[in-house]
C-alpha cells in the first residue's frame, strides 16, 4: 500500500503504491489511518492528493499547524512537482507546454479546452521508450484533477494503462508516478525523489533498459533547464 520514505517531526513523505485510493472508497482501507498506524501518529493531514492510479511521493502533515503551512505552500505555487509517465504513442511534440482550461467530459473524464481563463499548465520533456512508446517527465504548475493525464492525451500520447484516457491500453498499471517534490518549510528547502525502478509493485515497464536509462538522466529534475513560462 505504501512505504514511508522520510520522517520529519512535522511531516512524512510516503511512496503511495499504484491503485491505492487516497480517500476511502469501494471498501478500501483509509490510507492515512494505515500510515498513522505504522508511524505512531494519532492523526495525519492530507496536504495534496494523487489519483488512485498514480503512485509516488505523497506529503502528509503530522500536526494541524504544519498542515496549514504546507497547504499554503501548495496554494502559493512555491512547491515544485515532477512526474514520470509512459505515453502510448509518439507525441505531437517532444517537449513543451500544455496550457488550457479543463472541463468535465463523459463519466469520470476531463477534457482540455483552448480557453485560458483558469488554465491547467504543464511543462514536459520526453525521451524514447519501448517501441511505440515515450517516456515523459512532467512539471505541472497547477494542481487540477487529471491534469497530466489530459495533457499527455492532448499531445497524442495518452498514458500506458490509463483506464479512463487510454481504455484500449493493456498494462500492469497506469504508468503515472509522482517522482519528485521540492518545497520550503520553516526556512529550509526540502527535495525528495521517489525512483519507481527496482520494485515489481511499481510496475514492470519502468525497469526496461531504455526507460531506466531515461529515468537515470532525470534523477535531479529541478536542475534541468526548464524554459521560463510567460505570465
Secondary structure, DSSP 8 states (H G I E B T S, - for coil): -EEEEEE-SSEEEEEE-TT--SS--TT---HHHHHHHHHT-S--EE-S---SS-EEEEEEESSHHHHHHHHHHHHTT--EEEEEEEESS--SSSSEEEEE-EEE-STT-EEE-S--SS-EEEEEEEEE-STT-EEEEEEESS--TTHHHHHHHHTT--BTT-TTT-TT---SS--EEEEEEEEEETTEEEEEE---TT-GGG-GGGGSHHHHHHHHTTTTGGGS-------
